Amino acid sequence: MSIVKESLSEQIYKILKADIINHKINFGEVLVNRNLQERFSVSSTPIRDAILRLKEDGIIDEITRSGAKIIDFDPKFAREVNQLVMTITLGAVEYSLYENSREAVLKNLKKYIKLQKKNIDSTFYYEYDYHFHKTFFDYSNNSLLKDLFKKYNLINEILVRAYHKNNVSLENRSSCIKDHEKIIEAIENNDLNATLSMIKKHYLSADEIFKQVL
């Protein structure tokens, strides 16, 4: 089996995205092409390609001749993104359960909630939280919903982490895990209305946080 090596632009893209997610690069910060070329010891081409990828992800606000600007933390925008992710998740839940994938969905949800509990005090918590929600999209059989979730959940995660950076607590994470457990319980009871209600409640709790910032 042949091994496919990642291109320079792909490697740089992943590093920069991780830096933005983990707030090593902050909201509103300007990425200067020349500085990035020096950092990665590359020409301008892979830097440009990596920045274009970040622009497609929605985490670059503006590209200039000399670099690019990261999106600013805007609580109103954060609420809108969170509401969008909530709306498409509600649809994905219905589709995934309608497609007779309930047992497979439950198996994955239980796996990721177990990992969330195990990693509640580490940054891996966010990764497993992402996969918990992504499960509904994986089994929705709707590629457009998957694409929307991939893009806007990334932005949502960055915005949530920005809030958690100053207000993080195990209590908040424990509360999210309890919501996830109730969602699983509702699915096990084959109660679609209760499942959708819990999903909505889960996202609206984040919406309230951003509303308070406003």
N, C-alpha and C positions, 0 to 999 in steps of 0.2 A: 504494500500500500504506500503510495507516495505521500510525502509530508508537504503540506502547503504552508509556506512561510508567509507571515503577515508583511504587508508593505510598510514602508516607513510612515506613510500618512496614516495608516490604520493604527500603528503603534502609538503615534503621537496623539491621534484622536482619542484613544482609550485612556492615555495618561492624563490629557487635559480634562476629559469628561470626569474622570475620577477625582481630579483636583477640584473641579467645580462642585461636584456632589458633596465632597468632604470639606468644602469651604476653605481649601488651601488657596483657591482663587475666589475672591469675594464678589458679591453682587455689585454691578456697576463698574467693575474693574476693566481697564483697557488692556487687551493683549497686544503687545507691540511685535510686529513681524520680526524685526531685527533681533530683539531679545530672545524670541523663540528659536530663531535660527542658531543663535549662539548657544542656547540651552541644549538643543538637541543635535548640534553640529551637522546641520543639513542645509540644503538650499531653500529658496522660497517656495518651491513647488509643493513639497509634502506639507508644509505649514499651511499653505493656501487650501489644499485639499482637506486637511483636517478641520480647518475653521469652517469650510463649507458644510462639512458633515455636522458640526455643532450647530450651525445655522439651521440645518434641516431638522435637528432635534428641538429647536425652539429656544435654546439657551444662549444664543447669540442675538443681541438686539440690533446691532448695526455693524456692517463691514465697511472699513475705510481703506484708503490706499496704503496706509501705514500699519493697519492692524484691525482689531475688532473689539466691540464693547459687549460685555456680559450683561444680561438682562438685570434690571434693578429689582429690588424687593419692593413690590407694590401690593399692599394688602388687598386692594380691590381686585387686582389681577389674580392674586392667590385664591380669592373666593371664587372667581369665575372659573378658574382651572379646576378647583376642587368640585364645583357643581357639575362641570362637564364630565369629569371622571366618574362622579356618582351616577349621572344619568346613563352613561354608556355601560357602566357596571350593572345597573338594574336590567338593562336589555340583555347583556351577556349572561346574567344569571338565569333569566327565563329561557334563553336559547339553549344553554348548556344542559339544563334540567329537562327541557322539552325533547332534546335529542336522545333521550334514554341513556344518558351518561351519568346518572345520579351516583351509582356506586363508585365509578372511577373518580368522579368529582370529590366525593366524600373521602376516598382513600388519599388523594392528594392534599386536601385541606387538612386532614388529620396529621399527615406527615409534616406539613409546614408549620402547623401550630405547635407541634412538639419541638421543632427546631427553634421556633421563636422563644418558647419558654426556656430552652436550654441556653439561648444566646441573648437573654433579655437585657443583660448589662453590657452588651458589645454592639459594635456597628453592624455586625452580621444580622442583627434583629431586623434592620430595614430590608435586607436582601430577602429574608424569608417572608416578611410582610408583603413585599412585592409579589413573590411567587404565590402566596396565598390568594391574592386578588387576581393574579394572572390566570389561575386555574380556570376560572369561569370563562375567560376569553379563549383559552386553549381548547375548551370543549364546546365552544359556541358554534364552530364551523362557519365563522364569519370573518374573513380576512380583513375587511375594512374596519371592523370593531377592534381587531387585534392591532392594526396599525395605529389607530387613534389612541388606544390604551398605551402602547409602547411610547408614543411621543409625549402625550400629556401627563402620564403617570410619572415620567422622568422629571418633568418640570414641577409637578406636584410634590414629588419626593424632595427635591432641592428646596422648595419653599417651606415644606414642613420641617426639614432639618434646620433651616435657618431660624425658625421659631424655637425648635428644641435646643438649639445651640445655647440659648440663654435661659431656657425654661425646662430643660430636660429633667425627667424624674422617672424612677421605676414605677411610680404610681400611675403615670400616664400610659406607659407601655402595658402595665398589667390590666388597665381598663380596656385597652384595645384588644388584648388577648381574650378578655372576658366577652367582648362583643363577638369576636371570632367564634368562640365556643357556643354562643347563643345562635349564631348563624348556622353552625354545623348541626346543632340540636334541631333547629327548625327544618333543615333539609332532611334529617333522619326521620322526622315526623311527617315528611311529605307535605309540609305546610308551606306552599309557595308564598302566600300573602305574608306570613310571619317572616319568612326569609327576606323578602323584599323590604319589609318594614325595618328589619334589623340592619340591612345594608344601608338603607337611607339614614337611619339613626347614627350609624357608624360614621358616615361622611359628614352629616350635619354637625357632629360634635367638633370636627375640624373647622367647619364653616363658622361656628360660633367663636372659635379662637381667633380667626382672621378678622371677624367682625369687631372683636374687642380691640384689636390693634388699630382698626380704623377709628 
